C-alpha cells in the first residue's frame, strides 16, 4: 500500500483536484483495511459450521499369528474382455468390524499406484449368506464388513478389470500381478497371512514364476501355500510361446532365463548372447556374493503388445519387459542392454536389503523414499557397470551411455530450486502424471543422477585407497547374505556411511549430502572428473543417442536449441529457459515451417547446423494461433560424448574392467 500515493502523485495526466480526492479515498481505504487487520481473529470463533468427528481409524498392522489360511482362486480365461474373475475365502478371526484392504502401494513403483477403480462386482458372504459391505469414508481402498459372533468364513467374489492398454490378458500371453486381484484383512503384517492360491489359464499356456506349483487334472495351477508377502512378490507370466534356459554358473543357486514371446522366432538367442548372459550372472555374483534367493527366474517378456519396456524387481524373480525383437536385433537395443542386470541386482539392493523408511508391513501403509538414490540410483549404476563387464555393451557403447547420463544431469535446470534429495519424493506424487517441463520439474532423477553420484563414490574410494578399493568392496560387505535367504534387512543413511568408512575412511555424510542437496551442476558431475573424464559435445550423435531418439520417436535437440520434436513437427518437450523457450515455444507447439521451408526433420537439423550463419526461424501453431519466432542460437548441432582428461588417473576404466 505504500506505493499507491507516490504513483498517483507522479502520474503526468492526473488533475490536482482529483488527485486530492483520490488521496483522501486511498487514506480512508487504508484506514479501513488497517482497522480490519487489527480486529482480533477470535471474532470468527463459533460463527460458522463445526467439523464432524473424524471417522474411526483403520486397524493398525500387528506382527501376530493369523488362524487358518486365505484361499485365493483366480480365473484368467476371459481374454475377450481382459477380465480376471476372483473368488476368495478368508477365515474369520473375531466378531465385529472386519476391514478388508485392496493393495494400493506397489513395492516396485514406490508409490500408491494400484487403484481400486479396477476392482468391480464385489459380493461378500459370511458362511454362505450374502452381506452388504461398506467402503471406508476416508480410505477408498478399505471395505468394512459386520461379522456376527460365531461366524467362520468370509467369501468374496469380484472382478479385476484389466486396463485395455496394459494387455495383461491375451489368448497367447497372460501377466498376473497378484496384488491387483485380492483383498486382505487389516490388522496383520502381510508376512503373517498364509495364502493358498490357484490359477486357471487359457489352454496351452506355460506359466513362469518363482512360486512352486502343480498343474491339476483340469489344467488349473495349484500353488504351494506361502505368505501374502511372498505371493505378491512373485507375479506369474504365462505364454503359448516360451523357452527356459538355465544360466549355469558352477556351485551357485539355480538361475533361469525364462523367455515368453509373441512368436517362436522371438525366442531364439544367439550362442554369443547366451554366453554374455551367463557372464552377467557370474560378474554379478563376483560383486555381491551368494544370492539372497533359493533360486532366481529372470522372466523376460518379448512382446510389442505390452505397453512399454521396463522392469520390476522381486526377491526370487525379475520382470523384464522388452521389445519382441530384443534378441533378434541386439545391436539395436543399446539402451535396454542393462535391464536384466538392473533387476537382478535388485535381488540384493532392494529386496534383500531395503531402506528402513521404504519398508512397510502391509501394501497400504505409506512409505518414504528418502534413500531411493541408493535403492534405485546405485542399482542403475551397477546396471551400467555389469553390462560393460559382461560384454553386453562394448567399451565405446558404455562410454556413450554414461555420456547420456552425464548430459541428463548437466541439463537439469530444476536443480536451481529442487534438490536430488527432494526428487526422491517424486514417485509418491508424480506417478501417473505427465510432466510438461521435465528438466525444470525434475522427475525421479535419482536414476541417472544416481549413476553419477555412485561413480563419484567409487572414484573417491579409489582415490583414498590408491586404487586398491572401490564400490565393489562396499557392495560385497553391505549386501552380503551370510548364507541367508528370504527375510529383508533394512538400512539407514548412517548405515551406508558406516559401510563406506569400512572401505576407506572419509567424511561420507558430508560427501553424500553435497550430492543430495547441491544446486550446482559441477557438484553433480564431480564423479566424472574424479574418474578422469569430462563431458564434451560434438556435431555427430553416438549410435546409443540415435537409438534413444528412435525409441522416444523424437529428434533430441536439447543440447542445441533446447527442444525435442517428432517427425511431424510436434514439440514433445522444451528446455526451461533454453533458446526455444525464450523464442516462445512450449510443449505441444506444432512447427510447420523452418527458415521459410515446410517443416521436416532434415530441414530443422540443417538449420540448426547452419545457425552460426543464419538464425533458426520457425513458424508454428500453438492452439488456434500461428506464430513466427527466431531462435537465438548459433552453436550448431551438439551431442554428448566423453573424453579423457589428460594427465589424470583413469579410474573409470578400472571400474569397468571385468572381475
PAZABA-232773 format. One record per residue (C-alpha): residue in three letters; x, y, z. Coordinates in steps of 0.02 Angstrom, whole numbers. Example, Ala and Ser with C-alpha at 12.3 -4.5 7.8 and 13.67 -1.06 7.14 Angstrom:
<recs>
REC  rest      px      py      pz
REC   Ala     615    -225     390
REC   Ser     684     -53     357
</recs>
This chain:
<recs>
REC  rest      px      py      pz
REC   Unk       0       0       0
REC   Unk     148     116      22
REC   Unk     168     128    -167
REC   Unk      -7     192    -206
REC   Unk      11     376    -157
REC   Unk     177     408    -245
REC   Unk     108     331    -404
REC   Unk     -45     445    -400
REC   Unk      62     598    -367
REC   Unk     182     565    -511
REC   Unk      55     523    -645
REC   Unk      79     663    -776
REC   Unk    -103     674    -829
REC   Unk    -178     666    -655
REC   Unk    -281     825    -616
REC   Unk    -227     900    -450
REC   Unk    -404     917    -381
REC   Unk    -447     737    -423
REC   Unk    -280     689    -351
REC   Unk    -326     766    -183
REC   Unk    -492     674    -184
REC   Unk    -408     512    -234
REC   Unk    -281     532     -95
REC   Unk    -421     556      31
REC   Unk    -509     400     -34
REC   Unk    -350     299     -25
REC   Unk    -316     357     152
REC   Unk    -491     308     201
REC   Unk    -467     139     118
REC   Unk    -302     115     209
REC   Unk    -385     156     373
REC   Unk    -524      32     339
REC   Unk    -402    -106     294
REC   Unk    -293     -63     441
REC   Unk    -444     -73     555
REC   Unk    -485    -245     487
REC   Unk    -307    -300     510
REC   Unk    -309    -255     694
REC   Unk    -475    -342     729
REC   Unk    -447    -499     832
REC   Unk    -456    -662     732
REC   Unk    -553    -738     878
REC   Unk    -704    -643     817
REC   Unk    -737    -788     697
REC   Unk    -738    -923     830
REC   Unk    -906   -1011     836
REC   Unk    -975    -909     690
REC   Unk    -980   -1050     561
REC   Unk   -1007   -1237     539
REC   Unk    -917   -1357     654
REC   Unk    -818   -1505     589
REC   Unk    -892   -1677     608
REC   Unk    -795   -1802     716
REC   Unk    -661   -1894     619
REC   Unk    -707   -2073     568
REC   Unk    -631   -2213     669
REC   Unk    -454   -2258     617
REC   Unk    -423   -2419     523
REC   Unk    -342   -2563     620
REC   Unk    -154   -2542     631
REC   Unk     -48   -2688     571
REC   Unk      21   -2801     706
REC   Unk     151   -2939     693
REC   Unk      43   -3081     762
REC   Unk     -20   -3254     713
REC   Unk    -167   -3274     594
REC   Unk    -276   -3427     621
REC   Unk    -305   -3530     465
REC   Unk    -263   -3477     289
REC   Unk    -334   -3373     146
REC   Unk    -389   -3465     -10
REC   Unk    -375   -3370    -174
REC   Unk    -441   -3435    -341
REC   Unk    -416   -3333    -500
REC   Unk    -486   -3369    -672
REC   Unk    -385   -3288    -811
REC   Unk    -478   -3359    -961
REC   Unk    -588   -3214   -1019
REC   Unk    -468   -3150   -1150
REC   Unk    -610   -3071   -1250
REC   Unk    -640   -2940   -1115
REC   Unk    -475   -2945   -1020
REC   Unk    -569   -2979    -859
REC   Unk    -498   -3082    -715
REC   Unk    -625   -3168    -601
REC   Unk    -580   -3187    -417
REC   Unk    -652   -3299    -281
REC   Unk    -576   -3282    -109
REC   Unk    -608   -3363      60
REC   Unk    -545   -3283     222
REC   Unk    -563   -3365     393
REC   Unk    -646   -3253     522
REC   Unk    -533   -3206     667
REC   Unk    -658   -3116     777
REC   Unk    -833   -3042     775
REC   Unk    -864   -2858     744
REC   Unk    -800   -2740     612
REC   Unk    -690   -2833     488
REC   Unk    -589   -2720     372
REC   Unk    -526   -2785     205
REC   Unk    -392   -2691     110
REC   Unk    -359   -2681     -76
REC   Unk    -170   -2660    -102
REC   Unk    -126   -2482    -150
REC   Unk      62   -2458    -126
REC   Unk     165   -2555    -254
REC   Unk     340   -2603    -198
REC   Unk     416   -2587    -371
REC   Unk     346   -2413    -404
REC   Unk     372   -2346    -226
REC   Unk     202   -2262    -240
REC   Unk      15   -2285    -212
REC   Unk      -2   -2331    -396
REC   Unk    -127   -2475    -383
REC   Unk    -307   -2418    -383
REC   Unk    -469   -2497    -326
REC   Unk    -550   -2419    -478
REC   Unk    -510   -2583    -568
REC   Unk    -600   -2688    -436
REC   Unk    -783   -2717    -482
REC   Unk    -931   -2829    -444
REC   Unk    -884   -2857    -262
REC   Unk   -1003   -2978    -173
REC   Unk    -972   -3032       6
REC   Unk   -1042   -3179     103
REC   Unk   -1022   -3240     280
REC   Unk   -1044   -3428     298
REC   Unk   -1137   -3428     132
REC   Unk   -1258   -3286     174
REC   Unk   -1238   -3128      72
REC   Unk   -1196   -2974     175
REC   Unk   -1176   -2794     122
REC   Unk   -1005   -2715     130
REC   Unk    -969   -2531     163
REC   Unk    -824   -2431      92
REC   Unk    -725   -2332     218
REC   Unk    -770   -2146     210
REC   Unk    -586   -2093     210
REC   Unk    -486   -2235     132
REC   Unk    -565   -2289     -32
REC   Unk    -460   -2448     -31
REC   Unk    -537   -2512     132
REC   Unk    -701   -2610     146
REC   Unk    -798   -2643     307
REC   Unk    -900   -2799     349
REC   Unk   -1006   -2826     504
REC   Unk    -959   -3001     564
REC   Unk   -1081   -3084     688
REC   Unk   -1025   -3191     833
REC   Unk    -992   -3371     786
REC   Unk    -956   -3334     601
REC   Unk    -822   -3442     523
REC   Unk    -782   -3385     346
REC   Unk    -799   -3235     232
REC   Unk    -807   -3267      46
REC   Unk    -778   -3135     -87
REC   Unk    -815   -3133    -272
REC   Unk    -761   -2990    -385
REC   Unk    -677   -2949    -549
REC   Unk    -515   -2862    -590
REC   Unk    -547   -2759    -747
REC   Unk    -376   -2752    -826
REC   Unk    -344   -2587    -916
REC   Unk    -353   -2621   -1103
REC   Unk    -187   -2532   -1134
REC   Unk     -98   -2649   -1014
REC   Unk    -136   -2807   -1116
REC   Unk    -121   -2918    -963
REC   Unk    -242   -3049   -1026
REC   Unk    -222   -3109   -1206
REC   Unk    -251   -3279   -1287
REC   Unk     -63   -3306   -1307
REC   Unk       6   -3216   -1153
REC   Unk     -54   -3179    -976
REC   Unk      29   -3069    -846
REC   Unk     -38   -3093    -670
REC   Unk       6   -2963    -537
REC   Unk     -65   -3046    -381
REC   Unk     -86   -2886    -282
REC   Unk    -214   -2819    -406
REC   Unk    -326   -2970    -379
REC   Unk    -355   -2990    -193
REC   Unk    -417   -2912     -32
REC   Unk    -334   -2948     134
REC   Unk    -383   -2920     317
REC   Unk    -318   -2765     403
REC   Unk    -228   -2784     569
REC   Unk     -88   -2904     520
REC   Unk      82   -2893     437
REC   Unk      66   -2968     264
REC   Unk     207   -3088     308
REC   Unk      89   -3165     438
REC   Unk     -54   -3204     316
REC   Unk     -45   -3379     238
REC   Unk    -118   -3394      62
REC   Unk    -155   -3546     -46
REC   Unk    -186   -3491    -225
REC   Unk    -250   -3572    -384
REC   Unk    -246   -3502    -560
REC   Unk    -345   -3553    -714
REC   Unk    -260   -3504    -877
REC   Unk    -311   -3514   -1061
REC   Unk    -273   -3685   -1135
REC   Unk     -96   -3714   -1197
REC   Unk      -6   -3581   -1096
REC   Unk     151   -3618    -994
REC   Unk     170   -3522    -831
REC   Unk     330   -3447    -760
REC   Unk     352   -3386    -581
REC   Unk     469   -3415    -436
REC   Unk     324   -3493    -340
REC   Unk     308   -3682    -329
REC   Unk     151   -3750    -413
REC   Unk      73   -3908    -483
REC   Unk     -49   -3918    -629
REC   Unk    -211   -4006    -583
REC   Unk    -303   -4132    -691
REC   Unk    -413   -3990    -755
REC   Unk    -262   -3884    -801
REC   Unk    -282   -3767    -652
REC   Unk    -118   -3721    -569
REC   Unk    -111   -3753    -382
REC   Unk      22   -3655    -289
REC   Unk     106   -3711    -130
REC   Unk      46   -3608      20
REC   Unk     152   -3453      50
REC   Unk     133   -3291     146
REC   Unk      42   -3148      63
REC   Unk     206   -3052      60
REC   Unk     290   -3193     -38
REC   Unk     141   -3217    -155
REC   Unk     136   -3035    -208
REC   Unk     324   -3036    -235
REC   Unk     307   -3173    -367
REC   Unk     193   -3124    -513
REC   Unk     153   -3251    -648
REC   Unk     192   -3238    -833
REC   Unk     113   -3369    -947
REC   Unk     132   -3387   -1135
REC   Unk      99   -3501   -1281
REC   Unk     274   -3470   -1348
REC   Unk     410   -3492   -1218
REC   Unk     584   -3553   -1182
REC   Unk     677   -3584   -1019
REC   Unk     867   -3575   -1019
REC   Unk     970   -3620    -864
REC   Unk    1110   -3495    -835
REC   Unk    1228   -3621    -757
REC   Unk    1367   -3549    -651
REC   Unk    1463   -3683    -554
REC   Unk    1424   -3701    -368
REC   Unk    1286   -3570    -368
REC   Unk    1099   -3573    -340
REC   Unk     990   -3609    -492
REC   Unk     956   -3460    -605
REC   Unk     844   -3475    -758
REC   Unk     814   -3359    -905
REC   Unk     627   -3378    -938
REC   Unk     577   -3310   -1109
REC   Unk     396   -3280   -1157
REC   Unk     356   -3204   -1326
REC   Unk     229   -3162   -1458
REC   Unk     306   -3280   -1586
REC   Unk     428   -3427   -1585
REC   Unk     558   -3329   -1684
REC   Unk     574   -3202   -1543
REC   Unk     641   -3337   -1426
REC   Unk     799   -3376   -1524
REC   Unk     954   -3323   -1428
REC   Unk    1122   -3324   -1517
REC   Unk    1257   -3427   -1429
REC   Unk    1365   -3272   -1406
REC   Unk    1222   -3178   -1323
REC   Unk    1184   -3325   -1211
REC   Unk    1366   -3326   -1161
REC   Unk    1354   -3142   -1115
REC   Unk    1201   -3176   -1006
REC   Unk    1297   -3311    -913
REC   Unk    1443   -3192    -892
REC   Unk    1323   -3062    -824
REC   Unk    1269   -3182    -687
REC   Unk    1449   -3228    -647
REC   Unk    1502   -3045    -639
REC   Unk    1353   -3001    -527
REC   Unk    1397   -3140    -406
REC   Unk    1578   -3081    -407
REC   Unk    1520   -2912    -343
REC   Unk    1384   -2960    -220
REC   Unk    1425   -3137    -168
REC   Unk    1296   -3278    -148
REC   Unk    1119   -3231    -196
REC   Unk     986   -3197     -64
REC   Unk     869   -3312    -159
REC   Unk     843   -3501    -157
REC   Unk     829   -3493    -346
REC   Unk     801   -3349    -467
REC   Unk     698   -3330    -625
REC   Unk     742   -3188    -743
REC   Unk     574   -3178    -833
REC   Unk     591   -3088   -1000
REC   Unk     435   -3044   -1098
REC   Unk     475   -3015   -1281
REC   Unk     318   -2927   -1339
REC   Unk     265   -2769   -1427
REC   Unk      91   -2797   -1354
REC   Unk     141   -2740   -1179
REC   Unk     131   -2551   -1158
REC   Unk     316   -2512   -1132
REC   Unk     486   -2583   -1093
REC   Unk     540   -2586    -913
REC   Unk     566   -2697    -764
REC   Unk     500   -2736    -590
REC   Unk     608   -2810    -454
REC   Unk     570   -2959    -341
REC   Unk     675   -3065    -224
REC   Unk     672   -3227    -325
REC   Unk     622   -3165    -496
REC   Unk     635   -3011    -605
REC   Unk     508   -2944    -730
REC   Unk     598   -2883    -886
REC   Unk     480   -2818   -1020
REC   Unk     575   -2794   -1183
REC   Unk     534   -2770   -1368
REC   Unk     489   -2926   -1466
REC   Unk     649   -2914   -1571
REC   Unk     767   -2889   -1424
REC   Unk     867   -3048   -1454
REC   Unk     847   -3041   -1643
REC   Unk     922   -2865   -1655
REC   Unk    1031   -2841   -1502
REC   Unk    1135   -2710   -1594
REC   Unk     979   -2600   -1599
REC   Unk     945   -2619   -1412
REC   Unk    1089   -2518   -1339
REC   Unk     979   -2426   -1214
REC   Unk     899   -2587   -1150
REC   Unk    1058   -2689   -1126
REC   Unk    1068   -2669    -937
REC   Unk     885   -2700    -891
REC   Unk     910   -2883    -840
REC   Unk    1065   -2831    -742
REC   Unk     967   -2693    -653
REC   Unk     827   -2810    -596
REC   Unk     949   -2947    -546
REC   Unk    1048   -2825    -437
REC   Unk     883   -2776    -353
REC   Unk     877   -2950    -276
REC   Unk    1016   -2887    -163
REC   Unk     988   -2699    -168
REC   Unk     802   -2676    -142
REC   Unk     730   -2843     -92
REC   Unk     864   -2920      20
REC   Unk     921   -2753      90
REC   Unk     796   -2611      89
REC   Unk     792   -2433     158
REC   Unk     708   -2433     329
REC   Unk     588   -2295     281
REC   Unk     541   -2383     119
REC   Unk     494   -2545     205
REC   Unk     312   -2569     257
REC   Unk     221   -2710     347
REC   Unk      73   -2700     225
REC   Unk      31   -2643      50
REC   Unk     -71   -2496     115
REC   Unk      50   -2409     232
REC   Unk     134   -2251     161
REC   Unk     322   -2260     139
REC   Unk     463   -2133     121
REC   Unk     585   -2146     -24
REC   Unk     723   -2039      51
REC   Unk     855   -2171       6
REC   Unk     798   -2208    -171
REC   Unk     965   -2138    -230
REC   Unk    1036   -2297    -151
REC   Unk     894   -2417    -192
REC   Unk     874   -2362    -374
REC   Unk    1024   -2249    -404
REC   Unk    1157   -2375    -354
REC   Unk    1063   -2515    -442
REC   Unk    1063   -2411    -602
REC   Unk    1249   -2382    -578
REC   Unk    1282   -2569    -563
REC   Unk    1175   -2599    -717
REC   Unk    1294   -2490    -818
REC   Unk    1449   -2570    -743
REC   Unk    1392   -2752    -754
REC   Unk    1330   -2732    -933
REC   Unk    1506   -2673    -976
REC   Unk    1593   -2811    -879
REC   Unk    1482   -2943    -960
REC   Unk    1510   -2876   -1136
REC   Unk    1327   -2828   -1161
REC   Unk    1395   -2658   -1210
REC   Unk    1571   -2634   -1277
REC   Unk    1686   -2501   -1207
REC   Unk    1631   -2362   -1325
REC   Unk    1446   -2403   -1305
REC   Unk    1469   -2394   -1116
REC   Unk    1555   -2225   -1129
REC   Unk    1415   -2164   -1241
REC   Unk    1283   -2221   -1117
REC   Unk    1375   -2135    -974
REC   Unk    1389   -1978   -1082
REC   Unk    1199   -1977   -1096
REC   Unk    1185   -1996    -907
REC   Unk    1304   -1851    -882
REC   Unk    1213   -1744   -1011
REC   Unk    1048   -1781    -924
REC   Unk    1121   -1721    -759
REC   Unk    1202   -1568    -838
REC   Unk    1035   -1512    -911
REC   Unk     930   -1521    -752
REC   Unk     887   -1337    -736
REC   Unk     766   -1384    -596
REC   Unk     916   -1411    -482
REC   Unk     906   -1222    -454
REC   Unk     752   -1247    -346
REC   Unk     733   -1434    -316
REC   Unk     869   -1546    -245
REC   Unk     906   -1726    -288
REC   Unk     851   -1770    -111
REC   Unk     681   -1691    -141
REC   Unk     668   -1787    -305
REC   Unk     658   -1948    -204
REC   Unk     479   -1895    -164
REC   Unk     430   -1891    -347
REC   Unk     366   -2070    -357
REC   Unk     236   -2033    -224
REC   Unk     152   -1882    -301
REC   Unk     202   -1886    -484
REC   Unk     152   -2066    -525
REC   Unk      30   -2069    -671
REC   Unk      50   -1883    -708
REC   Unk     130   -1811    -863
REC   Unk     269   -1683    -840
REC   Unk     264   -1539    -965
REC   Unk     432   -1466    -912
REC   Unk     529   -1616    -851
REC   Unk     701   -1533    -840
REC   Unk     626   -1395    -731
REC   Unk     506   -1502    -629
REC   Unk     629   -1648    -615
REC   Unk     560   -1824    -607
REC   Unk     643   -1972    -522
REC   Unk     815   -1904    -564
REC   Unk     890   -2022    -436
REC   Unk     912   -2148    -578
REC   Unk    1029   -2057    -698
REC   Unk    1098   -1937    -569
REC   Unk    1120   -2085    -453
REC   Unk    1239   -2160    -582
REC   Unk    1348   -2004    -571
REC   Unk    1335   -1998    -382
REC   Unk    1396   -2177    -360
REC   Unk    1529   -2152    -493
REC   Unk    1595   -2013    -382
REC   Unk    1589   -2128    -230
REC   Unk    1685   -2263    -322
REC   Unk    1814   -2139    -386
REC   Unk    1835   -2065    -211
REC   Unk    1861   -2238    -135
REC   Unk    1995   -2273    -266
REC   Unk    2072   -2103    -234
REC   Unk    2080   -2133     -46
REC   Unk    2148   -2310     -63
REC   Unk    2273   -2276    -204
REC   Unk    2168   -2383    -321
REC   Unk    2158   -2535    -208
REC   Unk    1973   -2521    -164
REC   Unk    1812   -2465    -246
REC   Unk    1625   -2485    -237
REC   Unk    1643   -2673    -266
REC   Unk    1713   -2683     -90
REC   Unk    1567   -2585     -20
REC   Unk    1438   -2694    -110
REC   Unk    1520   -2857     -56
REC   Unk    1512   -2801     125
REC   Unk    1347   -2707     129
REC   Unk    1241   -2832      32
REC   Unk    1319   -2994      92
REC   Unk    1192   -3128     137
REC   Unk    1295   -3236     255
REC   Unk    1206   -3386     181
REC   Unk    1032   -3322     225
REC   Unk     882   -3304     110
REC   Unk     708   -3232     118
REC   Unk     691   -3101     254
REC   Unk     728   -2918     217
REC   Unk     861   -2822     315
REC   Unk     835   -2635     324
REC   Unk     965   -2497     324
REC   Unk     980   -2309     355
REC   Unk    1086   -2166     289
REC   Unk    1204   -2190     436
REC   Unk    1222   -2375     392
REC   Unk    1276   -2328     215
REC   Unk    1406   -2205     282
REC   Unk    1472   -2332     408
REC   Unk    1494   -2462     271
REC   Unk    1586   -2337     160
REC   Unk    1700   -2292     305
REC   Unk    1743   -2476     324
REC   Unk    1809   -2472     145
REC   Unk    1900   -2305     157
REC   Unk    1884   -2175     295
REC   Unk    1813   -2006     245
REC   Unk    1677   -1882     293
REC   Unk    1549   -1981     196
REC   Unk    1394   -1894     268
REC   Unk    1458   -1727     203
REC   Unk    1513   -1805      38
REC   Unk    1343   -1883       4
REC   Unk    1242   -1733      65
REC   Unk    1337   -1621     -55
REC   Unk    1268   -1726    -197
REC   Unk    1095   -1737    -122
REC   Unk    1071   -1553     -84
REC   Unk    1180   -1461    -210
REC   Unk    1111   -1331    -330
REC   Unk    1275   -1328    -427
REC   Unk    1289   -1436    -583
REC   Unk    1476   -1457    -561
REC   Unk    1445   -1545    -395
REC   Unk    1325   -1666    -477
REC   Unk    1454   -1705    -613
REC   Unk    1604   -1713    -494
REC   Unk    1621   -1901    -508
REC   Unk    1656   -1892    -694
REC   Unk    1807   -1780    -669
REC   Unk    1866   -1881    -519
REC   Unk    1860   -2036    -630
REC   Unk    1968   -1946    -759
REC   Unk    1838   -1900    -890
REC   Unk    1740   -1748    -948
REC   Unk    1576   -1717   -1038
REC   Unk    1603   -1642   -1211
REC   Unk    1497   -1613   -1365
REC   Unk    1517   -1648   -1550
REC   Unk    1412   -1624   -1707
REC   Unk    1382   -1812   -1729
REC   Unk    1269   -1914   -1613
REC   Unk    1327   -2080   -1546
REC   Unk    1233   -2235   -1600
REC   Unk    1167   -2251   -1422
REC   Unk    1099   -2073   -1430
REC   Unk    1023   -2105   -1602
REC   Unk     933   -2261   -1540
REC   Unk     868   -2166   -1389
REC   Unk     794   -2037   -1509
REC   Unk     716   -2175   -1613
REC   Unk     639   -2261   -1461
REC   Unk     566   -2095   -1400
REC   Unk     505   -2050   -1575
REC   Unk     591   -1879   -1574
REC   Unk     741   -1781   -1632
REC   Unk     830   -1730   -1472
REC   Unk     899   -1554   -1489
REC   Unk     907   -1519   -1302
REC   Unk    1092   -1475   -1313
REC   Unk    1070   -1351   -1455
REC   Unk     907   -1257   -1475
REC   Unk     832   -1341   -1320
REC   Unk     686   -1447   -1379
REC   Unk     633   -1621   -1434
REC   Unk     520   -1635   -1585
REC   Unk     440   -1778   -1682
REC   Unk     444   -1805   -1870
REC   Unk     278   -1713   -1893
REC   Unk     341   -1556   -1807
REC   Unk     254   -1584   -1641
REC   Unk     359   -1517   -1498
REC   Unk     372   -1651   -1363
REC   Unk     474   -1552   -1237
REC   Unk     562   -1385   -1217
REC   Unk     711   -1348   -1104
REC   Unk     665   -1221    -971
REC   Unk     742   -1050   -1014
REC   Unk     831   -1127   -1163
REC   Unk     838   -1046   -1337
REC   Unk     672   -1120   -1396
REC   Unk     590   -1071   -1231
REC   Unk     650    -891   -1249
REC   Unk     583    -889   -1426
REC   Unk     409    -931   -1363
REC   Unk     394   -1117   -1399
REC   Unk     318   -1238   -1273
REC   Unk     269   -1422   -1270
REC   Unk     125   -1454   -1389
REC   Unk     177   -1324   -1517
REC   Unk     166   -1381   -1698
REC   Unk     309   -1319   -1806
REC   Unk     255   -1301   -1988
REC   Unk     399   -1204   -2065
REC   Unk     588   -1191   -2039
REC   Unk     680   -1046   -2120
REC   Unk     538   -1024   -2244
REC   Unk     529   -1208   -2295
REC   Unk     395   -1335   -2246
REC   Unk     446   -1425   -2087
REC   Unk     546   -1585   -2097
REC   Unk     671   -1660   -1977
REC   Unk     806   -1639   -2110
REC   Unk     764   -1455   -2133
REC   Unk     770   -1421   -1946
REC   Unk     935   -1513   -1921
REC   Unk    1011   -1420   -2069
REC   Unk     951   -1254   -2000
REC   Unk    1025   -1290   -1827
REC   Unk    1188   -1347   -1907
REC   Unk    1199   -1182   -2002
REC   Unk    1139   -1075   -1856
REC   Unk    1307    -984   -1842
REC   Unk    1275    -907   -2012
REC   Unk    1087    -889   -2010
REC   Unk     965    -883   -1863
REC   Unk     840   -1027   -1850
REC   Unk     669    -956   -1890
REC   Unk     513   -1061   -1864
REC   Unk     328   -1039   -1895
REC   Unk     220   -1140   -1777
REC   Unk      42   -1163   -1721
REC   Unk       1   -1155   -1537
REC   Unk    -183   -1194   -1515
REC   Unk    -279   -1079   -1633
REC   Unk    -136    -956   -1652
REC   Unk       1    -954   -1783
REC   Unk     165    -879   -1727
REC   Unk     335    -843   -1802
REC   Unk     492    -846   -1697
REC   Unk     679    -826   -1720
REC   Unk     777    -941   -1604
REC   Unk     928    -851   -1535
REC   Unk    1058    -988   -1552
REC   Unk    1218   -1001   -1654
REC   Unk    1307   -1155   -1586
REC   Unk    1266   -1285   -1718
REC   Unk    1221   -1466   -1680
REC   Unk    1282   -1532   -1512
REC   Unk    1279   -1711   -1449
REC   Unk    1357   -1779   -1288
REC   Unk    1519   -1880   -1281
REC   Unk    1651   -1921   -1151
REC   Unk    1835   -1876   -1166
REC   Unk    1984   -1917   -1057
REC   Unk    2056   -1776    -953
REC   Unk    2243   -1780    -994
REC   Unk    2361   -1811    -850
REC   Unk    2230   -1883    -731
REC   Unk    2207   -2061    -667
REC   Unk    2082   -2161    -771
REC   Unk    1977   -2231    -630
REC   Unk    1828   -2264    -744
REC   Unk    1919   -2394    -848
REC   Unk    1972   -2483    -689
REC   Unk    1791   -2487    -632
REC   Unk    1727   -2560    -797
REC   Unk    1856   -2699    -806
REC   Unk    1784   -2875    -787
REC   Unk    1819   -2965    -623
</recs>
